[in-house]
Amino acid sequence: MFVDKAKIKVKAGDGGDGAVSFHREKYVAAGGPDGGDGGKGGNVIFVVDDNFSTLIDFRYKRKYIAENGENGGSRNCTGKNGSDLIVKVPRGTLVRDANTGRIIADLSSDEPKIIAKGGKGGKGNVHFASPTRQVPKFAKPGYPGEELEVKLELKLLADVGIVGFPNVGKSTLISSVSAAKPKIANYHFTTLAPVLGVVRIENERSFVMADIPGLIEGASDGVGLGHEFLRHVERCRLILHVVDVSGTEGRNPAEDFEIINRELSNFSAELAQCPQIVAANKCDIATPEQIEAFRSFVEEKGCKMFEISAATTKGTIALIQEIERVLDTLPPIKEYEAEPLSPKELDENAGKGQRFEITCEDGIYYVEAPWLESVMRTVDMDDYSSLQYFQRVLKNSGIIDRLREMGINEGDTVDIFGFEFDFVN
């Protein structure tokens, strides 16, 4: 099954928490804090694997989570970093943010791409020792790893894209000029998935040709199979437009040419500007008048036409030579650049780690802030300096100010994950 779209969730590893520990050794009094830092969470990294040709594996596994960093230990031991999660994808995979459509990465080269970064490890209590705070009983929690939902789109990497109506001989052509073996039969939509073929020429040179399943009128709006596979033409450097010049299907070759180009233009303005060569197929059963009439029409449109018979390979050598000549003058296959975050996304990300909600029920103020849970794990509520640190966190995050805005009075109860305390101004 050819699958070229998928939606998955990726989650980088969380950083490990810093440790609260004190040096204890015989004959060493007041050893002081020695809590180590937490380890860094693992990244989610996408890499190209040419053994994969579709995204079908992502239909069965939709969540990818990297390893968390380990917590810090005593004796200033830093926790172990979480292992990176390597996700293999076929070459040509485009990764987009599922919510905004922003391009995150284009997996067209062999360079690995970090899709989600792991969280940093928290600082151990050794970092919080000072002349006035010699016994810090708190540490910093690890930072959460990035988590996002992404869309994967496979856009095949091919130098030449073969387009045309169904049953005009596209599969026959690619099978005659390359080692590709697509299904060939005398009915419409024989090819149900794009087929890649490597065309080898002299001097150890080659180029990749893609047979795109048959387009019909309305393909850019989702009619037929063309809408599903038009994305695979977007990267092509050159379009080879195959037309049945004999009219055996009862259609007019000139009308076919206009319809296909209109669908390409409707799908993408860039495709309308892509260089194009026309292959007038089935010329062995066409009349000279049909061939010449179509040639005049094509040349008026500014395109070059080649008479071929894919079934007998007549004219295919000259066609391949012209394709090679044109490709030498064109830029390399298009690669998409990662798009930066929009101002709105930057604002959302900036406040994501400090978001909270406060509700008041029966005189108790309930604070909902998932990030606070990790902070509370590293704080000793029975220690005065730890409580001071916790109070600074509440103040710097804006929770104290929000409570005051809501009209909290001194002595009112505040509840954070079941830990209750009286509010003091």
GIPE-V416301 format. One record per backbone hydrogen bond with DSSP energy under -0.5 kcal/mol. CO is the residue of the C=O (numbers start at 1). NH is the residue of the N-H. E is the energy in kcal/mol with one decimal. If there is no record, write none. Layout:
CO NH E
CO NH E
This chain:
1 3 -0.8
3 55 -3.3
4 154 -2.6
6 152 -3.4
8 150 -2.7
9 64 -2.6
10 148 -2.2
11 66 -2.9
13 119 -2.7
14 69 -3.2
16 122 -3.1
17 72 -3.0
19 21 -0.7
19 125 -2.6
21 34 -2.3
21 35 -0.8
23 31 -0.6
25 28 -2.1
27 29 -0.6
28 25 -0.6
32 23 -3.3
34 76 -3.8
35 126 -1.1
36 19 -2.7
37 79 -2.8
39 16 -3.2
40 82 -3.5
42 13 -2.7
43 45 -0.6
43 85 -3.2
44 115 -2.5
44 116 -1.4
45 87 -3.2
46 113 -2.5
47 89 -2.5
49 52 -1.9
55 58 -1.4
56 59 -1.9
57 60 -1.0
57 61 -1.2
62 9 -3.1
64 11 -2.7
67 42 -2.8
70 39 -3.1
73 36 -2.9
74 77 -1.2
76 78 -0.5
77 73 -2.9
80 70 -3.0
83 67 -1.3
84 86 -0.6
85 45 -3.0
85 87 -0.6
86 88 -0.5
87 47 -2.5
89 49 -2.4
90 93 -1.2
92 155 -2.3
93 107 -3.1
94 96 -0.6
94 153 -2.4
95 104 -3.2
95 105 -1.4
96 151 -2.7
97 101 -2.7
102 97 -2.6
103 339 -2.7
105 95 -3.0
105 107 -0.5
106 108 -1.7
106 109 -0.5
107 92 -3.3
107 93 -1.0
113 46 -2.9
113 115 -0.7
116 44 -2.6
117 146 -2.5
119 41 -2.9
120 143 -2.9
122 38 -2.8
123 140 -2.7
124 127 -1.8
125 128 -1.3
126 129 -0.7
133 130 -2.1
137 380 -0.9
140 18 -2.6
143 15 -3.0
146 12 -3.1
148 10 -2.8
149 98 -2.6
150 8 -2.4
151 96 -2.7
152 6 -1.8
153 94 -3.7
153 155 -0.7
154 156 -0.6
156 158 -0.9
159 237 -1.2
159 238 -1.8
160 162 -0.5
160 210 -2.9
161 163 -0.6
161 240 -2.7
162 212 -1.8
163 242 -2.6
164 215 -1.8
165 168 -1.0
169 173 -2.1
170 174 -2.3
171 175 -1.9
172 176 -1.3
173 177 -1.3
174 178 -1.1
185 187 -1.5
187 190 -0.6
190 192 -0.6
195 211 -3.2
197 199 -0.6
197 209 -3.2
198 179 -0.6
198 200 -0.7
199 207 -1.7
201 205 -0.7
202 205 -1.0
205 201 -3.1
207 199 -3.0
208 159 -1.1
208 160 -2.2
209 197 -2.8
210 162 -3.4
210 212 -0.9
211 195 -1.6
214 225 -0.5
215 166 -0.5
216 219 -1.8
218 221 -1.3
218 223 -2.3
219 222 -1.8
223 227 -0.6
225 228 -0.9
225 229 -1.0
226 229 -0.6
226 230 -1.6
229 232 -1.6
230 233 -1.9
230 234 -0.6
231 234 -0.7
233 236 -1.0
235 334 -0.9
238 161 -2.3
238 240 -0.5
239 241 -0.7
239 277 -2.6
240 163 -2.1
240 242 -0.8
241 279 -2.8
243 245 -1.3
243 281 -2.3
244 247 -0.9
247 250 -1.9
251 253 -0.5
252 256 -2.5
253 257 -2.3
254 258 -2.0
255 259 -2.7
256 260 -2.4
257 261 -1.9
258 262 -2.0
259 263 -2.1
260 264 -2.3
261 265 -2.2
262 266 -2.4
263 267 -1.8
264 268 -2.2
268 272 -1.0
269 273 -0.7
270 273 -0.9
271 274 -1.0
275 239 -2.5
276 304 -0.6
277 241 -2.9
278 280 -0.6
278 306 -2.3
279 243 -2.4
279 281 -1.3
280 308 -2.3
281 245 -1.7
281 246 -0.5
282 285 -1.3
283 286 -0.6
287 291 -2.1
288 292 -2.6
289 293 -2.3
290 294 -2.1
291 295 -2.3
292 296 -2.4
293 297 -1.7
294 298 -2.7
295 299 -2.7
296 300 -1.6
297 301 -1.0
298 301 -0.6
298 303 -1.9
299 302 -1.2
304 278 -2.5
306 280 -2.7
306 308 -0.6
308 283 -1.9
309 312 -0.5
309 313 -1.4
309 314 -1.0
313 316 -1.4
314 309 -2.3
315 319 -1.6
316 320 -2.6
317 321 -2.3
318 322 -1.9
319 323 -2.3
320 324 -2.5
321 325 -2.1
322 326 -2.5
323 327 -2.6
324 328 -1.6
326 329 -1.5
327 330 -1.3
342 346 -2.5
343 347 -2.1
344 348 -2.2
345 349 -2.7
346 350 -2.1
347 351 -1.5
348 352 -0.7
349 353 -0.6
351 354 -0.9
352 355 -1.0
357 368 -3.7
359 361 -0.5
359 366 -3.4
361 364 -2.0
363 413 -0.7
364 361 -2.4
364 366 -0.7
365 367 -0.6
365 415 -3.2
366 359 -2.2
366 368 -0.6
367 369 -0.7
367 417 -0.5
368 357 -2.3
369 372 -2.0
369 373 -0.6
370 373 -1.1
370 374 -0.6
371 375 -0.9
372 376 -2.4
373 377 -1.0
374 378 -0.6
375 378 -1.1
376 379 -1.0
378 139 -1.7
379 381 -0.8
380 383 -1.8
383 387 -2.2
384 388 -2.1
385 389 -2.0
386 390 -2.5
387 391 -2.4
388 392 -2.1
389 393 -1.9
390 394 -2.0
391 395 -2.2
392 396 -3.1
393 397 -1.7
394 399 -1.3
394 400 -1.4
395 398 -1.0
398 402 -2.1
399 403 -2.4
400 404 -2.1
401 405 -2.2
402 406 -1.8
403 408 -2.0
404 407 -1.4
409 412 -2.2
412 423 -3.1
413 365 -2.7
414 421 -1.9
415 367 -2.8
416 419 -2.0
418 420 -0.7
419 416 -2.4
421 414 -2.8
423 411 -2.9
